[in-house]
Amino acid sequence: TSKHYQGRMWRMLTRKMKDSGIEWIGEIPEDWDVVQVKHLFEIGRGRVISKEELKFDSQTGYPVYSSQTKNDGVLGFIGTYDFDQPQLTWTTDGANAGTVFLRKGKYNCTNVCGTLKLKSDIQDKISLDYVYHALYVGAPYYKRKDTNGYKIMNNEMAVIKISLPSIEEQHQIVSYLDEQTTRIDKLIEDKTKVIEELEDYKKSLIYEYVTGKKEM
């Protein structure tokens, strides 16, 4: 509602801020904390999964997530799964190193896919969805150049810092961002569809004239 929006804007304008000590974050609200990833997560990696094992499809197998970012990072499907809990994964190698995903359900990860499982003793204090949003924008700042592109290894992910509000505010932020990003994703999807239709029209137009099916 408009009153709720006005109230939120007033709190933002009057809220006391402090320096986070982190260049990419800048100032944060005075009552927020700054934490390192290693204090929130058990940090792991996937395993080597060969292409020969990818004999299943989405109906019969479980997804294998890799370093790629297209198609939600799905490399293919196998008949077993290594993970059966919500956690974050990130791309460790290549041009898209530092790309973070929120994973749920039953799935697998390759050895170039890092894993972040919330520590059991803080699960009631941390929203995995909130940390996903924070690392989604923050992690790419920490990727380093490598001979094959970029990297963020486990020890490098461990020391990345994010800003952390109270659990109540984490939930509020997640609720708002989920609503807004869903709307934005729909706009992107619609625009992509229009672009694809225009590309097809362009090709068909060129085809008709270069094959003599239409005259000037």
C-alpha positions as CSV (number, residue, x, y, z in Angstrom):
1,T,0.0,0.0,0.0
2,S,1.0,3.6,-0.4
3,K,1.1,4.2,3.4
4,H,3.4,1.1,3.8
5,Y,5.7,2.4,1.0
6,Q,5.8,5.9,2.5
7,G,6.7,4.4,5.9
8,R,9.5,2.4,4.5
9,M,10.9,5.3,2.6
10,W,10.8,7.5,5.8
11,R,12.7,4.8,7.8
12,M,15.3,4.6,5.0
13,L,15.8,8.4,5.0
14,T,16.1,8.6,8.8
15,R,18.0,5.4,9.5
16,K,21.5,5.9,10.9
17,M,24.2,4.4,8.8
18,K,27.8,3.2,9.4
19,D,30.7,2.3,7.2
20,S,30.8,-1.4,6.5
21,G,34.5,-1.4,5.8
22,I,33.9,-3.2,2.5
23,E,34.3,-1.2,-0.8
24,W,31.5,-2.8,-2.8
25,I,29.0,-2.5,0.0
26,G,29.8,1.0,1.3
27,E,27.5,2.2,4.2
28,I,25.0,-0.1,5.9
29,P,22.3,0.5,8.6
30,E,23.9,0.9,12.0
31,D,22.2,-2.2,13.5
32,W,23.3,-4.5,10.6
33,D,26.4,-6.8,10.9
34,V,29.1,-7.8,8.5
35,V,29.9,-11.5,8.4
36,Q,32.2,-13.8,6.4
37,V,30.8,-16.8,4.5
38,K,32.8,-19.3,6.5
39,H,30.9,-18.3,9.7
40,L,27.6,-19.1,8.0
41,F,28.3,-22.2,5.9
42,E,29.9,-25.6,5.6
43,I,31.8,-25.1,2.3
44,G,32.2,-28.0,-0.1
45,R,32.5,-29.0,-3.7
46,G,30.8,-31.4,-6.1
47,R,32.5,-34.4,-7.6
48,V,33.8,-35.4,-11.0
49,I,30.8,-36.6,-13.2
50,S,31.6,-37.7,-16.7
51,K,29.5,-36.9,-19.7
52,E,29.1,-40.6,-20.3
53,E,27.0,-40.8,-17.0
54,L,24.5,-38.3,-18.3
55,K,22.1,-40.9,-19.7
56,F,18.9,-39.7,-18.1
57,D,16.5,-36.8,-18.8
58,S,14.5,-34.5,-16.5
59,Q,11.7,-37.0,-16.2
60,T,13.8,-40.0,-15.2
61,G,16.9,-38.5,-13.5
62,Y,18.3,-35.8,-11.2
63,P,20.0,-32.6,-12.4
64,V,23.7,-32.2,-12.5
65,Y,24.8,-28.6,-11.9
66,S,28.2,-27.5,-13.3
67,S,30.2,-24.3,-13.9
68,Q,28.0,-23.3,-16.8
69,T,25.3,-20.6,-16.1
70,K,23.0,-21.3,-19.1
71,N,19.9,-23.4,-18.5
72,D,20.2,-22.7,-14.7
73,G,23.5,-24.4,-14.7
74,V,22.2,-27.8,-15.6
75,L,24.8,-30.0,-17.4
76,G,22.5,-33.0,-17.7
77,F,20.8,-35.7,-15.6
78,I,21.9,-38.9,-13.9
79,G,20.0,-41.6,-12.0
80,T,21.3,-40.8,-8.5
81,Y,21.6,-37.7,-6.4
82,D,24.2,-36.5,-3.9
83,F,22.3,-33.6,-2.3
84,D,18.8,-33.5,-0.8
85,Q,18.6,-30.2,1.0
86,P,18.4,-26.5,0.1
87,Q,21.8,-24.9,-0.2
88,L,23.7,-22.4,-2.4
89,T,26.1,-23.3,-5.2
90,W,28.5,-21.2,-7.1
91,T,30.6,-21.4,-10.2
92,T,34.2,-21.8,-9.3
93,D,35.9,-21.6,-12.7
94,G,35.6,-19.7,-16.0
95,A,34.2,-16.5,-17.2
96,N,31.2,-16.8,-14.9
97,A,33.1,-17.6,-11.7
98,G,31.2,-16.3,-8.7
99,T,27.7,-16.8,-10.2
100,V,25.6,-18.0,-7.3
101,F,22.4,-20.2,-7.4
102,L,19.9,-21.3,-4.8
103,R,19.3,-25.0,-5.1
104,K,16.5,-27.1,-3.8
105,G,15.2,-30.6,-4.1
106,K,17.4,-33.6,-5.1
107,Y,20.5,-32.8,-7.3
108,N,24.2,-33.3,-8.0
109,C,27.1,-30.9,-8.5
110,T,30.3,-31.3,-10.5
111,N,33.8,-30.6,-9.1
112,V,33.7,-27.1,-10.6
113,C,30.6,-26.2,-8.6
114,G,31.1,-25.1,-5.0
115,T,28.5,-25.8,-2.3
116,L,27.3,-23.7,0.7
117,K,25.3,-25.5,3.3
118,L,24.0,-23.5,6.3
119,K,25.5,-24.5,9.6
120,S,22.9,-26.3,11.7
121,D,23.3,-24.1,14.8
122,I,22.4,-20.9,13.0
123,Q,19.6,-22.0,10.6
124,D,17.0,-20.2,12.7
125,K,19.0,-16.9,12.5
126,I,19.8,-16.9,8.8
127,S,17.6,-16.9,5.8
128,L,19.3,-18.9,3.0
129,D,17.2,-16.9,0.5
130,Y,18.6,-13.6,1.9
131,V,22.2,-14.8,1.7
132,Y,21.6,-15.9,-1.9
133,H,20.6,-12.4,-2.8
134,A,23.6,-10.9,-1.0
135,L,26.1,-13.3,-2.6
136,Y,24.4,-13.0,-6.0
137,V,25.5,-9.4,-6.2
138,G,28.6,-9.7,-4.0
139,A,30.5,-12.8,-5.0
140,P,31.4,-11.6,-8.5
141,Y,33.5,-8.8,-7.0
142,Y,35.9,-11.4,-5.6
143,K,36.7,-13.4,-8.7
144,R,40.3,-13.3,-9.7
145,K,41.9,-13.6,-13.1
146,D,43.3,-17.0,-14.0
147,T,44.9,-18.6,-17.1
148,N,41.5,-20.1,-18.0
149,G,39.4,-17.0,-17.2
150,Y,38.5,-16.4,-13.6
151,K,38.3,-18.4,-10.3
152,I,36.7,-18.3,-6.9
153,M,38.0,-21.3,-4.9
154,N,36.6,-22.6,-1.6
155,N,39.1,-20.7,0.5
156,E,38.4,-17.5,-1.4
157,M,34.6,-17.9,-1.0
158,A,35.1,-18.5,2.7
159,V,36.4,-15.0,3.4
160,I,33.8,-13.1,1.3
161,K,31.9,-10.7,3.5
162,I,28.2,-9.8,3.3
163,S,25.9,-7.4,5.2
164,L,23.5,-9.1,7.5
165,P,20.3,-7.6,9.1
166,S,18.1,-9.2,11.8
167,I,16.3,-12.4,10.8
168,E,13.0,-10.4,10.7
169,E,14.4,-7.9,8.3
170,Q,16.0,-10.7,6.2
171,H,12.6,-12.2,5.7
172,Q,11.1,-8.8,4.8
173,I,13.8,-8.1,2.2
174,V,13.4,-11.6,0.7
175,S,9.7,-11.2,0.4
176,Y,10.0,-7.9,-1.4
177,L,12.9,-9.0,-3.7
178,D,11.1,-12.2,-4.6
179,E,8.1,-10.2,-5.7
180,Q,10.1,-7.7,-7.7
181,T,12.5,-10.1,-9.3
182,T,9.7,-12.3,-10.4
183,R,8.1,-9.4,-12.1
184,I,11.4,-8.4,-13.7
185,D,12.1,-12.0,-14.9
186,K,8.7,-12.0,-16.6
187,L,9.5,-8.7,-18.4
188,I,12.8,-10.2,-19.5
189,E,11.1,-13.4,-20.7
190,D,8.5,-11.4,-22.7
191,K,11.2,-9.1,-24.2
192,T,13.3,-12.2,-25.2
193,K,10.3,-13.8,-26.9
194,V,9.7,-10.6,-28.9
195,I,13.4,-10.4,-29.9
196,E,13.3,-14.0,-31.0
197,E,10.2,-13.5,-33.1
198,L,11.8,-10.4,-34.7
199,E,14.9,-12.4,-35.5
200,D,12.8,-15.1,-37.1
201,Y,10.9,-12.5,-39.1
202,K,14.2,-10.9,-40.2
203,K,15.5,-14.2,-41.5
204,S,12.3,-15.1,-43.3
205,L,12.2,-11.7,-44.9
206,I,15.8,-12.0,-46.2
207,Y,15.1,-15.6,-47.3
208,E,12.0,-14.6,-49.4
209,Y,13.9,-11.9,-51.3
210,V,17.3,-13.7,-51.8
211,T,15.4,-16.7,-53.2
212,G,13.2,-14.7,-55.5
213,K,10.0,-15.6,-53.8
214,K,9.1,-11.9,-53.5
215,E,9.9,-9.1,-55.9
216,M,10.8,-5.6,-55.2
